[in-house]
Amino acid sequence: MTPPAALPPLVSVDGVQKTYLGRQGGAIQAVASATLAVRKGEFVSLLGPSGCGKSTLLMMVAGLEPVTAGSIALNGTPVTGPRRDIGIIFQDATLLPWKSALENVLFPVRILKLPVDKYIDRARELLRMVGLSGFETKKPAELSGGMRQRVAICRALVHDPDILLMDEPFSALDAITRDQMNVALSEILETYHKTVIFVTHSIREAAFLSDRVLVMGGRPSTIILDMEMPFARPRRFDIEETAEFTAVCRTLRLSIEDAHADAGASRGPRAAGSRVE
Ligand SMILES: Nc1ncnc2c1ncn2[C@@H]1O[C@H](COP(=O)(O)OP(=O)(O)OP(=O)(O)O)[C@@H](O)[C@H]1O
């Protein structure tokens, strides 16, 4: 269910800018200005053309990349570096190849020096929820890409962070596995009620999963559309066949096409190769 608007934001991004120093010494303005608020329990996706700064914004929220200007607060405290109340999932599962699925899930518990015996049942329960009961002792090489990504989701959740940051977590998977992962993620969130910021190139994935979709675009980029997804939860895949879903996807697509046009006008061919599904 979409959380009530009255709740205070869990994540506040206020006038955030990011400029990288390029290899030749020039400045690359990745994010011109981003302001957004994400409420507790909300699922927000970031969509936009390649290079518009989605991952940069996510990494700044994670405390893994410093902001050039502006501020980010999480749970009312400024983000100044990596922190415990965040779980992160990347495109590649990045599991430790020599450790079992269960040990990979427990990895943040060890890093954070939390008592492993208190978290082991939770780790097993998470693996069960994603359909990996019986695979606890398998090494990553013995698992499929979808299974590895499910282990990565469990790893991000094991220490019970308030917020999950996901950077194109399913983009390397085939279409059927990706659909299954979307459903699995929705089910996990029904149970664990996490706040999520999700970066994707897939309009349908964003529309299906999110309470709200933000489109980033322009050069340098800002948030150019902030749209509530009007679909009740729990969601089933057949909503994708409805006229309402198609209309929402069309609005998002048009906004992204505008973003492409802006990018093409001011920066040339890079945007033409951008990937949006
Ligand atoms: N570490 C870095 N150093 C210099 N420039 C960077 C760095 N990381 C990203 N950039 C530049 O910042 C801009 C935004 O990149 P970013 O990866 O955040 O975009 P994105 O929207 O996530 O792209 P994609 O959808 O292709 O993953 C790009 O022009 C990119 O080349």
The ligand as a Gaussian input file, in Angstrom:
#p B3LYP/6-31G(d) Opt

LIG

0 1
 N       33.684000       8.248000     -11.064000
 C       33.377000       9.076000     -12.080000
 N       34.296000       9.947000     -12.541000
 C       34.001000      10.802000     -13.554000
 N       32.813000      10.851000     -14.172000
 C       31.859000       9.994000     -13.754000
 C       32.091000       9.061000     -12.694000
 N       30.952000       8.327000     -12.486000
 C       30.066000       8.799000     -13.388000
 N       30.594000       9.782000     -14.143000
 C       29.921000      10.569000     -15.192000
 O       28.784000      11.150000     -14.577000
 C       27.672000      11.109000     -15.456000
 C       26.535000      10.355000     -14.783000
 O       26.904000       8.976000     -14.664000
 P       25.954000       7.910000     -13.928000
 O       26.636000       6.590000     -14.005000
 O       25.567000       8.422000     -12.600000
 O       24.675000       7.932000     -14.893000
 P       23.503000       6.863000     -15.017000
 O       22.277000       7.638000     -15.313000
 O       23.475000       5.974000     -13.822000
 O       23.986000       6.041000     -16.290000
 P       23.614000       4.542000     -16.733000
 O       22.136000       4.515000     -16.867000
 O       24.307000       4.377000     -18.041000
 O       24.132000       3.628000     -15.653000
 C       28.166000      10.469000     -16.741000
 O       28.526000      11.507000     -17.651000
 C       29.381000       9.692000     -16.303000
 O       30.299000       9.552000     -17.346000

